[in-house]
Amino acid sequence: MATEAALEPDVDLAPAEALIAKYQDSSELTIALLQDIQDHYGYLPRPVLDLVSERLGLPRTQLFALATFYRAFSLKPLGQHVIQICTGTACHVRGAPKLIDAFTYRTGCKCNDTSEDGKWTIQTVNCLGSCALGPLVVIDGELKGKMTTTRAYKDIDKILGKSADAGDDSEDE
């Protein structure tokens, strides 16, 4: 296990040890443990998953199965700003594909990836559960309904500290 931790030397395992201790006798709360780990580290570092496997006696494959099944988990660091675009049916027909294009164009980040500079992560999600507000986007945890490409540009420019040069919010370019 120590050699794998050496692959990510910047991962401090002490916080993971404390979180594991909190759930030590509750293997049925593995998802909650993984959520806490992700909240702390911003993703699920492999050395930490290896430590969880070792300490709780869970197969590493089980942890990776959970981490890859649930879209809320990430096995690699997320960007400083995370944009989630709903691509469920209601959002799709109301313009989600145009929003994906707008966000990827404005940020230079590929969809379902993190930019090389670590500033952006753009993800598609199957449903955010608020179809009446579609198309729906979550930017840094803030839900934004009835999103347009114009508003997408303005939101990105606001994050970048630029004045938005896009037109009226009612437009859907």
Beta strands, then each sheet from edge to edge (+ up, - down):
strand 1: 81-86
strand 2: 113-114
strand 3: 120-125
strand 4: 137-139
strand 5: 142-144
sheet 1: 2+ 3- 1- 4+ 5-
end
